[in-house]
Amino acid sequence: MDEALSAARRSLASEIIRALHARGHQAYLVGGCVRDRLLGIQPKDYDVSTDATPDLLRAYFPGSEQVGAHFGVILVTRGNGIDVEVATFRSEGRYADGRHPSEVHFETDPALDARRRDFTINGLMEDLVSGRILDFVNGRSDLDGRTIRAIGDPQQRFQEDHLRMLRAIRFAARLNFSIEPATLAAIRHEAHYISQISSERIRDELLRILTEGGARRGFELLDESGLLVHVLPEVKAFQGVQQPPEFHPEGDVWAHVLLMLEGLRNPTPTLAMGVLLHDVGKPPTFRIADRIRFDSHAEVGARMAEEISSRLKLPNQDSDRVTSLVANHMRFKDVEQMRLSTLKRFLRLPHFDEHLELHRLDCLASNKRTDSYEYVQAKLAELAQEELRPPRLVTGQDLIHAGYKPGPTFGRALEAVETAQLEGEIHSREQALSLARRFLDSTI
């Protein structure tokens, strides 16, 4: 998070609160920004809660965006990503769909607003002018005790909004907090309801668990809470799938993937998903022959990763990246035996840095043999970019001008030319055209 952007948002929040105070209203910072500041973490976003009604807020802050009309929420913006959500104090009635309240009542008492929130550590308010903390839910105590605790009856909180179960896991993982026993028991009891939440919201929470820090602990808690089998049954299937100890002394596939998750450092979402799913093809391909084997598990896993990405509604480009990571992760074992042209094509895969980092984590979470990783690093340092992606010496248009009729063999001829170029066997347009002619003439 950019410090300047965080400071600009805080400044805007202060401006909003002072403007509301000047008009006789209560107004406080609320939620994650208060929690994070008290923990010594730089807040990403700033939210303001007030007794001013939605109509008054729109009048006070002309040009603001209405982001939640039913909930009395507006977004005050200053451009360049500088924005603050401002919401009217509210209490909520029954939740009919496990996600949204069917009734909202605007309030003047901040305590009622705090008590309708999810967890005690997210129910704190701060008067930005005086610095006073308003704590109606014993959130300070749970911050000090590093505890995730639902406000009120935890089972009711999760029945109201099933997504809160994943949020509890995310906060516990990112902050390295424990989940209070009654809260964890309620998640176990309600876990099967998570399937009623949209795939997009589940995806967003999973990606945040994977990328915000504490990914290993997050997935251990997903399993312990009973949520994992409902959101990612293919990952739950890793448990108990043994691996050949000469390659994987760490244990089963689950143990291996947990170690890799532990090694993630500020990953992209696609790298994190690639790490999580790189061995997803092992459970269905497990067999014992001369030793434990997982025949074609990368190819099987790539198809499964594509299906999982589709189910979670990952953007197409992200799905392609994750699938490529899974499909190619076993190729590193062959890099020292590859033809130069094959190696160059491998090294120029899109987002190859993600492939390389997945391989490094894979090695460190298994037999710790990093020979292939070091070999690839050396080759990347040795080969200039123009050697990996040299300019084309000949094109399909050149072949047409040479009198050949376009067809399927054109692609194979151009590939043969590029292979020879990558191998260092040809260097000029004339050599390339001569090779292409020989190839095409031999197929007539």
Secondary structure, 3 states (H helix, E strand, C coil): CCHHHHHHHHHHHHHHHHHHHHCCCCEEEECHHHHHHHCCCCCCCCEEEECCCHHHHHHHCCCCEEEEHHHCEEEEEEECCEEEEEEECEEECCECCCCCECCEEECCCHHHHHHCCCEHHHCCEECCCCCCEECCCCHHHHHHCCEECECCCHHHHHHHCCHHHHHHHHHHHHHCCEECHHHHHHHHHHHHHHHHCCHHHHHHHHHHHHHCCCHHHHHHHHHHCCCHHHHCHHHHCCCCCCCCCCCCCCCCHHHHHHHHHHHCCCCCHHHHHHHHHCCCCHHHHEEECCCEEECCHHHHHHHHHHHHHHHCCCCHHHHHHHHHHHHHCCHHHHHHHCCHHHHHHHHCCCCHHHHHHHHHHHHHCCCCCCHHHHHHHHHHHHCCHHHHCCCCCCCHHHHHHCCCCCCHHHHHHHHHHHHHHHCCCCCCHHHHHHHHHHHHHHCC
